[in-house]
Amino acid sequence: MQGLSVQGTAYHIRDEDFFDTESATGTAITKVNRGKAQAHGFETSLGYAQSIFTWSTSYSYLETRADVTGEPLRLSPRHQITAAVSMQLGPIVTELKNTYWSNYYDREVPSNELKKLPDWNTLDMNFRSLGFTNWEWKAGVLNLFDRPRELTLSYPEPQRRFYLSALRYF
C-alpha cells in the first residue's frame, strides 16, 4: 500500500469488579477487589508508505480511575507515543521503533502507597518475514541502547533483550 493512512479510535470502559494487588504482610501480595473503575481515552496514528519505506507515528491517551478512591489504576500509562520507520526488501521487513511511556503508577510494598514511576523510552529493532505461505520468522533487539527502565516499582526490568521466533500456520 502506498500513500497516507490515518486512524483514530475513542473508547470508554467500565469495570464493575476491578481486581488489583496490594501488600498483605511484609512482602506477601494479595488480590483485592477495588470495586468499580473506568477508563477512557483515544488512540491516533498516522502512516505514510512510499516505495520500500513506511513511516508511522501514533499517540495513545488513557485516563483510568477507581470510582471509590479516584486514584489512577496501577501500571496503566496515561501517554504512549510511538514513532517507527520500516523498510521492506523482498520478503524481509526491517523496523526501527521508538516508544515513550509516561505518567503511570504502581503500589509500594509494604505501605501500599501509590507512587508515580519514571517516564521511559526505548528504541527497538525488529525483523520479520513476509510472503511465506505457512511460516513467519521474527527476530529483534528490544531496548537497543540498554536504557534502564522500571515498569513496576522496585523491580528493574531486564534491559536489552534479544528474541527469535518461528511461527507455523495451519
N, C-alpha and C positions, 0 to 999 in steps of 0.2 A: 504494500500500500504506500502510495506517495502522497505528500501534501500534509495539511494541517489537521489535527484532531483535537477536539475539546470535549471534556466530560465534566459533569458536576452531579453531585448527589447530596441530598439533605436527609437527615433522619432524626427520629425521636424514639427512644427505647425506654419502656417502663419495666422494672423488675419488681415483682411482689415479694419475693423471698431472696434477698441478696445475701449470699454467704461470703464471709471474709475470714481471715485468721487473726488471732491475737495471742499474746503470751499468756500461758496458763500459770505456770510457776517456773521460775528460773529461765531456762532456755527451751522448755517444752511449749509447743504451739498447739492451739486447739481451734476448731471451726466455730464460728459464731454467726448466727442469723442476725444481720443488721436491719432487717425489715425491708421496707420499700426503698428503692433507689431509681434514679433516672439518668439517662444520658441523652444528650442531643449534640448535633454537630453537622459538619459538612465536609465534603472532600471535593477538590477540584484538580483537574490535570490538564496539561497542555502538551501536545507532542507534535513533532514535525519530522517527517521522513523525506529524505532526498537521496536518491541513488542507493548506495550501500550503508548510509548513515541514518540513525534515528536519534533525535534529541528529545528529551522529555523532562518535565518538571511536575511536581504535584505538591499540594498543601492539604493537610487534614487538621481540622479543629474539632476537639472533643471535650465537652463540658460534662463532667459526671458529678453527681451529688447523692449522698444518702439523705432521704427525706427527714428523718428524725434529727440527726446531728447537723446536717448541712455541710458536712465535710466532703471533700473530694474523695472518690474511690481510689484505693491504692493501686499503684502500678498502671495507671491509665494516663498516658501523656496528653497534655492539652494541645500541643502543637507538634506536628511532624512535617518536615519539609524534605523532599527528595529531588535530586537532580541527577540525570543519567544521560550518558551517550553510549550508543551501541553501534557496532559495525558488523555487517553480515558479509562474509566471504564464502561463497558456495554454501555448504550445509552447516557452517560453523558461525555462531553469533558470539561476539566478544562484547562485554558490557562493563563500563566503569560507572559506579553509582555512589553518590554521597548522600547520606541520610543524617538529618539533625532532629533530635528529640528534645523537648523542653517542658518544664512545668509538670512534673509528676511526683508522686508521694509514696512513701512506704511507712509502715509502723515500726517503731524502735522496740527492741526486746531488751529488758522486760517491762519497760514503762508503758508500752502501747501508745506512746505519743506519735502523732502523725508528723513526719519530717519531710521536707522537700529534698529530693535527690538532685544532684548536679546535672545540668544540661550536658549533652554529649553529642558528638557526631562521628561517623566513621566513613571511610572510603573503602568500598568493596570492589573486587574484580571477579567477574563471572564468565564462564564459557559454557555453551550448550550446543547440542547438535540439533539440526532440523532436517526434515526430509527423509529420514529413515522410517520405513513403514511400521515396524514393531518396536523400535528401540529409541531411547533418548539418553544421551550422555550429558552429565553436568559436572563441572569442576569449578573451583574458585578459591579465593582468599577473602575471608571476611576480616575487616579491620586491618587493612593492608599496612598501615603505618604503626600498628601496635599501640594505639592510643588507649590509656587507661579509662575504664568506664565502670559504673556501678549501677546495675539495673535493679538491684534490690539492696536495701540498706544493710551495711556492714558485711556485704558479700560481694567482693570483687569478682566480676565475671572473667572467665578465660578470655584473654585478649585476642591476639591474632589466631584465627582458626582456618584450617585448610579442609576442603571437602571434595569428595569424588563420589558420584553415584551413577549407576546404570539402571535404567528403568526399561522393563519389557512389558509391552501392552498386549493383551489377549483380546 
